[in-house]
Each structure stands twice: as C-alpha cells, then as structure tokens.
Amino acid sequence: MFQMSPGKAAEKALKAAQYTVDADKTNFHDLVQNCNDLNDSELTNLASQLESLVGGSARMRYPDRMCFPQIPNEVYSEQMAQQALQLAKKIIARVKNRIT
C-alpha cells in the first residue's frame, strides 16, 4: 500500500494551488515558501504550524537529518503524528476548495 507523510501530502496540495496561480514548477519543499504567491493567510498559518510540528519534510524522510543516535520513530510521538495529519487534512481541504 502506498503511504505519504502528512507533510508531503500538504506540500503536493500547496504545489497544486501554486500551479493554478502561475503554472510554474516549484522545487521548494518548504511548506510556507510554497504559500508565498497564494495570498491566503490561513494556508500560510496552517503550513507554518505543520512545519513547526514536524521540523521540515526532510527531517522525517531522512534519518541522517536527526541528531545521533535518534531516528524519526523516536522523535515523533503518536500525538504529533495525529496533529500533523489533522493539519495536512485542513491544508488539503482548503486547497481543494480553492481550486474547484
């Protein structure tokens, strides 16, 4: 089964919203940076909360971004995962409303 992290799902949604603005490809992985041209303070706020919670998307995907001897599984709690999921769902819903 294919699974995507909440941060990555939110990033994809924000890039879709960005595409509707100017159709330029964005190579940014930073959620807040992907909100820059969207003129939506709520999306920016949600993206900022998610970035603050997970510490950037690369941190979850690449274990070498953690301070030795920690691994992502030891840094993120169940509660943090649930919060990240809820924030990502809000971002995705807001983008969906924006582009439909």
PETA-V569774 format. One record per backbone hydrogen bond with DSSP energy under -1.0 kcal/mol. NH is the residue of the N-H (numbers start at 0). CO is the residue of the C=O. If there is no record, write none. Layout:
NH;CO / NH;CO
//
This chain:
8;4 / 9;5 / 10;6 / 11;7 / 12;8 / 13;9 / 14;10 / 15;11 / 16;12 / 17;13 / 18;14 / 19;15 / 20;17 / 21;17 / 22;18 / 33;29 / 34;31 / 35;32 / 37;34 / 43;39 / 44;40 / 45;41 / 46;42 / 47;43 / 48;44 / 49;45 / 50;46 / 51;47 / 52;48 / 53;49 / 54;50 / 60;56 / 61;57 / 64;61 / 65;62 / 69;66 / 73;70 / 75;71 / 80;76 / 81;77 / 82;78 / 83;79 / 84;80 / 85;81 / 86;82 / 87;83 / 88;84 / 89;85 / 90;86 / 91;87 / 92;88 / 93;89 / 94;90 / 95;91 / 96;92 / 97;93 / 98;94 / 99;95
//
